[in-house]
Structures are given as C-alpha cells and as structure tokens.
C-alpha cells in the first residue's frame, strides 16, 4: 500500500489520464486497497441507482458515519459544558454505530466476485475491468469500503483504459459530494494508520 502527499504543481494544460496523475494534480492521498466495486457504463441522463439491485440497508453505515461527522462539533461543545452528558452521548453513538453495522452486515449483498484490488483516492479509482471502455465514457459505480461496509453510489468518467489485457480502468468520480469525499478520506487515513501500526508493533 502506498500513499501520496502531493505538494508539487503541474501545468494545468496536461490531460489527466491516470489516478496517479489525478491524485498529484488535486493533492489527494491514495492507497492500494481491496474493496467491493461494480462499474457499469451509463448512458447520458440515467441515474446511478438504476444500474444496481440495492437493498434498503445499502448505505446505512455511510449515513451513520456522515451523521457522526456532522455532530462532532456539537458533541465537543456539549462535552465541554457537561462531561458526563458528553460521555453518555459518545456511548450512545457507539451503540447506534454497532447496531447499524450488524444490520448492514446481515443484509449486505457483497460477494467475493465483486471484491477487487484498486488504487483509491478521494477523486477516483483505478481497477481491473473485463472490457475496454472509451475515454470520457460515463459510468455508474457501486463502491463498498471494507471492512466497515460503507456503501457509496457514485457517478464517474473514464480517464483512460489500458489497451493491453487485462484491462485497467482509471475513473474520476464525477460530481462527488464533499460528504462522500470525507468518508473516502477517513477510510484512507484509517487504512494508513493500521499499516503504520502493523509495521511498528511498538506503537
């Protein structure tokens, strides 16, 4: 697994063709990871959700994580005023998180054949793909981050697709919300932290 902290600048006229170039240009961190991911070519005017069979629990953990991000500032304010109340709310939040995880895991439709090694950043993803797609092709993406099982539905645009088999698809996320970017960023930072601790048991 590798991570990039990009501080250099490139000429903006250069066409971005790979996830590495996208991460460098936009100053994104990226990692090598294994995720559950499905990518489908998407005709103009279609919605992402129409391409996948989703159960009601899909995205449940993501929603809870987003609410957690939104409430952190409020929780800190409450804790500063009343430590006991703040601690109680933290415990309650952990209970709700555990409950959502159990529900999502029991109803998750992730299968082994959808899990692939990817290069992932907040701005896009590179992955092996069974067919060649043209540059600029719009795609629908069903992404489940593991092991937390955060489910995301995203739209994307093909940056490039290697000509030689096996094909490797480079996709930029299109119109991704700041909240979804934050979820991916948190996942990347968590994976980086786990790798650092694994490499240095004394930490």
N, C-alpha and C positions, 0 to 999 in steps of 0.2 A: 504494500500500500504506500502511496506517495501523496504528499500534499504540497501545494504551491502557494506561496505568499508573494504575490506579484506586485512589485513596486516600479518596474520599468514601464516605459511608454513606447508605443509603436505608432507608425504612421497610420492614421485612421482610414487612408485610402485602400489599404490592403484588405482583400477579401478574406473573411474568416471561413475556413474550411474544416477545421477540426475542433474538438473540445479543448485541446491544449491551447490553441490559439485564442479561443473564446475566453478561457479562464485567464490567460495572460492579459488580454485586452481589457476585460472587465474587472480585473483584480479579484477573481474568485478563488477560493480554496477548492481543491478537488481531491478525490480519493479513488482508489481501486476498491471495489466492493462487490458483494453479491446481493442482488435484490430480485424481487418478483416484478417482472416488467413485461407488458404486452404493448406492441406498437402496431397500429393499423393505418394504412393510407386513408386520408379523409378528404372527400370531395368538398369544394367550397360551399359554405352555407350550412354544413352539417354541425351538429353538436357532439361533443366528445362522448357524453354519456350514452349516445345511441349505438355505440360500437361495442359495448361490453355488457355482459349479463351481470348486474350488480345486485347484491342483497341489501336490505335496509341497513345492515350493520357496517357496510363498507364506509370507511372514512370516520367511523365513530371515534377511534383513538386520536385521529388527527384533530377532530373537533375539540376533544377534551384538551389536547395539547395547546391548541390555539387559545382556548379559554384560559388556560394556565398562564400563557404568555401575557394575555391582556390583563389578567388580575394580579400579576406580580407586584406592580407598583402599589395597588390598593392594599394588598396584603402586607407589604412592608410598612405602609402608613399605619395600618391597624396595629401591627406588632409593636411599633414604636410607642403607641399610646397605651396598649394593653397586651403585655407579653403572653399572658395566659390565653386570652382570646385568640391572639395570633397563632399560638401553638396549636390550639384546638382546630382552627381553620386549616392549618397545614396537615394535621392528621386526617381531617375530613376530606381534604383534597386527595390525599394518598389513597383513601378508601375508594373514592369515586374513580380514580385512575385504575386501581386494581380491578374494580367491577367492570369498567369499560373494556379492559384488556381481556378478561375472561369471556365476556360476551362476544367480543370481536374474534377471539381465537376459536371459539366454538362454532362460529358461523363463517369463518374465513374460507374463501374459495381458492386460496393459493395452492397450486400444485407444483410438484418438482419440475415439470417441464416448462414452467414459466420463470424459474429462477436462473439467472444468467450473471456472469461476471461483467461488470460495467465500469466505466470511468464516469464518475458522477460529480457534478458541481451544481451550484445554485442556478446556473444559467443553462445547463444542458446535460446530455448524457451520450456516451458512445457505447455501443453494444454490438454483439454478433447478431446478424439478421439473415434469414433464409433466402431472401430475394433482393434484387437490386432495385433501389429507388432513386429517382432523379433528384438532383439538387433543386431545392425550392418546394418540393412536394410537402403539402401539409399533412400532418399525422395526428392521430389520437393516441394518447399514452395513458395506460393504467399502470401506476407505479405503487408498489408496496415496499416500504422500508423495513428491513429486518434487523434485529429480532423484535422490534417494538410493534410491528404490523401497522404502521401508519399508512393509510391508503390515500393516494392522491390521483385525481383525474386531471390531466394536463393536455394542452394542445402544443404542438411543436412544428418546426420547419426543418427539413433536411438540409444540413450544411454540405454534406458530401457522403458518398457511399463508395467504398473501395471497389475497384473493378475486379480484383482477383478474389476468388473464393478461398476460404469462407468470407462472405461479405462482412464489412464492419461499417455500421451506420453511425454517423455523427449528427445529432439532433439538437437544435437550440430550442429551449422552451419559449413558447410564444404567448405573450400577454399573461405571464405568470404573476399571481398576486404576491404582494410583499409578505403576506402571512405564510403562503406556501414556501416561499424562498427561505423564510425564517425556520420552518420545520426542517427543510433540507439542510440548512446551515447547522442547526442544532444536532442533527443526525451525524453530519460530517465531523463536527467537533467532538461528539461523543465517541465516535469510532477512533479518532486520532488519540484521544485520551486513553482509551482502552489499549491501543497499541503501545503507547509510551509506557504504561504500567506493566504490560506484558514483557517488554524488553528490559525493564529495570525493576525487578521484584522488590527492591529495597524501598521504592516509592510507596 
